[in-house]
Amino acid sequence: MRRLIVSIVTFVVAWGEDTTVGRVVEPSNSVVPDGLADTDLLLAFVVFRHGDRTPDLEELDLYSHDANNKDVFFPYGMKALTNKGKQRGYLVGEYIRRRYDELISRLYLPDEIKVRTTEYARTKMTALTALAAMYPPLPAQKWNPGLEWQPIPFDTLGASVDDLLYWYYCPRYLWLRNQVYSFPEVKKWLKPYQNLFTYLTEKAGKNITTPEDVFFLDNLFQALENVGIKSPKWAQEVMPQIKEITKIEYAIEFYNAELIKLATGVLMNEILNATNAAIAGDMEQYKLRLYSGHENNVAALMAAVNVFTPHQPNYGATFSLELRKHRSTGQYGFAAVYAKDAGGPGTILPISGCSGSPFCDYETFLNITSDVVWSFKEYETQCTILVQ
């Protein structure tokens, strides 16, 4: 059984006040050598987190504050992309264009790329800003001489049938995740933080009793800072511990193969169906598939391919699986690429079980991931089962 180990690694994210003027998110021009020079890229599957957003009601319910005044969300609305979030989405698109410029045309060709979002305004808008960066119109597609933009379509499934929203619509996933809270190992992880739960309950005025509660509170403070509301002093004083609990929550969410399978097994199945077809000679398919989703989607796919260290992926974090072919040997395989910040750089993550190589041969990859792949029909059936 695969397991995730809690790593005490600190990820520092700077949250600035939003502004409608000037660029507040700067791209990285760093290039990371990836050791894949002797390979050709055939297909790429890219999942990314939306940009910076405003809070949602579920988070606001955890903390009594004047932020419940809807005026603080003007003009974005609740759980919506801010201007800084739009800029971050644009950086995601610039990164994807740089990395896959030789895979896809600079013209928008609908048979080359497929884009899917979840049924949230923030993921749809992030996709739109990313696509604007990827496809500034060339002369053949320029329809308005005063506008460096062209419409690019995306698909969105209804929320209740979207496997990317498993944590809302898959009861078995939630049931299993809640079981993990009671595991002896997890209790040992959480034991040093019992006073923190009491402290947060007292200060927030709501029951904060699980790592998920702390994770939502962490998200709330991040989202409030996105609209210029600083975290209260009492929260700032314990923010390092809050971040550690958030990492523990991510370790719990992908604690074993079944949780990972429920979280991303359908996406893995889609990826492998496409790559199996490509290896069999069917290249009349999309070269690039984009999934504009949430931090959980980024983390889940990373967990499925054994490259995840528990943490909350940043706004605009991007994870890619690339099907490649060795020029010298003809061997097929995968590379895993993680851009932890919007705009990159992307870093190759060696897949555990592949001898530390940036290129994981195809058969080995299939063996490594065999326990976290299934069809949507299987997922739909299993999601309703709440007992072992």
N, C-alpha and C positions, 0 to 999 in steps of 0.2 A: 504493500500500500504506500502510495506516495504521501509525503508529508512536507509541510512547510515549517521552517524553523524561524522563530521570532528573532530578528536581527536588530540589535540596538544601534541603529544608524540614524543620524539626525539629518533630515532634509530641511533646509532653510528656504523658505519662500518669502519674498518681499511683497507685501501688499501695499500698493500706493493708492492714493485717492483717485477716483475716476475723474476724467476731464473730457470735455467735448472739443478741446483745442489741442493740437499737437499730438505727436506720437509718444505714448507713454510706455509702450512695450517695444523693446529694441531687439532686432534679430541677431543671431549669432552667425558669424561668418567662418567659424572654426570648421575644419575638415578633419574627420577622424579616419585614419587608414583602417580598412576593414578586412584585409587579407582575403578578398574574394576576386582578385585580379584575373585568375585563370578560370572564371566562371561566366556564363551568360545568364542574364536575368530573363525569365520567361513569363512569370506571373507574379503579381504582388497583391497582398491582402492587408489593408491598413485600417486599424481602428484607432480613433482618437477621442479624447475627452473634449467636451464643449469648452468655450471660454468662460471668463469670469461672469458671475451671475449675482442677482439679488436673492434674498432668502425666500424660503417657501413657508407655508403655514405650519407644517409639521415641525420645522425647526423653531419658528417663533413661539410655538406653544411651550417650548422647553424653558423659556426665559421671559419673565414679565418685564417689559421695557417699552419705552415710547416709540421703539422701532415698529410697533404694531400700527402706528399711524401711517397710512398708505402714502402720505405725501413724500415720505423719505425714498420711495421707489420711483417717483416721477423723474423722467417720463417713461421709464422702462416697464413698470409693473412688477408683480411678484414673480419669483423664480425665472427671471428673464435675463437675457444677455445685456451686459453693460457695454458702453463704448470701448472700454478697455478689453472686454471680452471679444468684441468684434475685431479689434486689432490683433488679438491673440489668434483668432480663427484665421485671419489673413496670413499670419506668420506660419500657421500650420500648412496652408496652401502653398506658400513659397517654399517651404521645406519639401513638401511632396513633389512639387515641380522640379526642384533641384535634384532630388534623389531619383526620380523616375522620368527625367527628361528624355532619356534614350529609349524608354519603354513605350511611351505614348507620344502621339503627335502633338505639336503645339496648336494645331487646329483642334477644335472640339469635334471628335468623331464618336458618335453615339454607340458604335459597336466596339469601342475600345475600353470604355469605362462605365462602371455601374456604381451608383451612390445610394446608400440607404441611411436613413436617420430614424431615431426613435420619435415617438409622438409628443415631443416637447418643443416649444418655440426655440429654446436655447440651442438644441442640437440641430434644428433645421437652419437657424440663422448662422450657426458656426459652419455648417456645410456650405451655405451660400457664400460666406466670406472666404472660405478656403477655395472654393471653385472660382471665385472672382480673381484670386491670386494665381490660380493655375492656368486660367484661360482668358487672359486679356485678348480681345478679338484681333485677329490678323485681318488684313484688308478683305479677304474673301468672306469674312463673317462680321465685318464692322457694319452695323445697321444704323448707328447714330454717330455722326462725325464728332460730336462733342462729348461722347461718353466712352470711357475705356472699360466697358463691361458688356457681357452678353449673358442671356439666361441659360442656365444649365439645369436640367431636371434632376430630381432625386425621388426615391420611393420611400414611403413610410407605411409600415403596417399598423393596424389598429392596436392600441396598447394592450388589450386583453389577449391578443394572439401573438404578441411580439416576444420571442425568446430572449431578446436583449434586455427586457424589463422583468426578468425572472424574479427579482427580489420583491416585486409588487404582486405578481400574478402566478407564482408557483408556490402553493402552500407547503409542499413537501420540502422545498429548499429552506423555507423559514423554520419549519418544524425541526429539520435536521440541524440547522445552524444553532437553534436554541438548545438542542440536546448537547451540543459541543460545549456550551457554557458550563455544564455540570461535570465535564471530564476532569479527573484528578490533575492531569498535566496543566489544563487551562486554569483550574482553580489556583494552582501553584503560581502561574504567571500573574494572576490578578491579586494574589494575597498582599503584595506590597502596596497596593493602591486602594485598599479598603477605606482608609481615612480620606482619600481623595473623593470617593463616591459620596461620603457623608458631607464633606466640605462643599462639593458642587450642588448637592441637594439643598443645603442650607442657603447658599448664595443665590442660586437660580430660582429658588422657590418652587421647584418641581422635583419629583422623584427621579433621581439620576442613579440607576442601580445596575445597569449593564454597560458593557463596552459600546454597544450600539448607541445608547443614550449619549455617552460621551462623544462618540463620533458625530452625532447630529449636532451636539453643542459646538464642537470644533468647526463643523461646516457653517453653523450659524454665525460664529464670530468672523470667519473668513468672509462670508457673504455680506455681513454688515460693513466690514471694512471696505468692501468693493463699492459701497455707496457713501463712504466717508465717515462711518460711525466706528469709532475706536472701541476695541474690547474694553470692558470695565477693568479697573485695576486689579480686582480680586481674581479675574480670569488670567490677566497677564502674568500674575505672580506664580500661577501653576501651569502655564501654557506648555512648558517642556513635558510635564507629566501627562497633560491632555494629549499631546502628540504621541506619546508612547502608548497610551491606551488605544488611540486610533490605529496604530500599527498592529497592536494585538487583535483588534477587531478584524483587520484585514487577514491576519493569520487564521482566525477562526472561520471567516467566510469561505476560505479555500483550504480548510483543514485536511480534507481527504478527497479521494477520487470521486465519490458520489456528489459531493457539493460542487466540485469543479465541473463535473459532467452536467449537472443541472444548470450551472451558470453559463456554460459556453459550449456544451456538447453539440448543439445544433449548428452553431457557427463552425466548429471544427469539422463537422460532417460536410458542410457546404464547401469548405476549403479543400478537403480531401477529394470530394467528388470532382471538383474542378481540376485539381492537380493530377488525379488519376486519368482523367480524360485527356489532359495535355500530354502526359507521358505516352498515352496510347495513340497520339497523333492528332488529336482534335485541338487545333489552335484557333479554330473559328469560334472564339469565346472572348469574354472580356479579359483584357490584359491586367487591368487595375480595378480592384473592388475596394470602395471606401465605405467605412461604417462610422457615422458621426453619432457617438453615444456618450457614455458616462464613465467616470473613473472606475466603476466596478467592471465595466466591459473591458477596459484596458487591462486591469489586474487579472481578470478571469482568463483571458486568452494567454497572458504571460504565464499564469499558473498551469494552464493546460499543457504548455510545452516546456515546463520545468525551468523557467528562467525568472521566476518571481521571488523577490525578497519583500516581505510584507511592508507595505507603505501605501499611502494615498497618492495615486498619480496626480500630478499638477494639472491645473487648467491648461488645455492644449497639448497635454502629453500624448505622444503618438507611438503606437507599436505596430510593427510590420512583420509579416511572415512572407518570405520571398522564395519562390520556387526557382532554383538555379540548376544549370547543367555544366559540369566540368568540361572544358574544351579538350583537355588532353585525354581524359578517360571515358568521356561520354556518360559519366555517372550523374544521376539526378539527386537533388537534395534540397534542404531548406537552410536559410539563414534567418535569424531572429534579430531585429533591429529596434532599438528603443531610443526615442528622443524624449528625454524626461521633461524638457522644456519646449514650449511652443517655438517652432522655428529651428529646432535642432541645437547642437549637432546630434546626429544619430550615432549610436554606439552599438556595435555587434555584441550580442550576448551569447556566449557559447551555451548550447543546449545541454543540460545535464544528461549524461549517458552517451554523449557523442565524442568522448575522448578529448574534450576541451577545444575541439576544432570549431572555427566559425561556420564551417559547412557541415551540416549533419546529413549523412547519406539517407536516402529516402526510406529504405527498408528499416533502418534503425529508428528513424522518426516514427514510422507507422507502429513499430513495437512499443516505443516509449509512450505514445498517445492512445493506444488501443483501448484503454479503460476509461477514456473521457470523450468518446465519440458516440453519437446516436442520432437517429432521425427525429424530426419534429413530432411525428406521431408517437414515438416512444416517449419523448419528453412530455408531451401533452398527457399521456396516460399516467406516467409516473408522478407528475406534479400533484395529482389528486390523492395519492396514497400517503397516509400520515402515520402508518405503523410499519415496523420492520417486517 
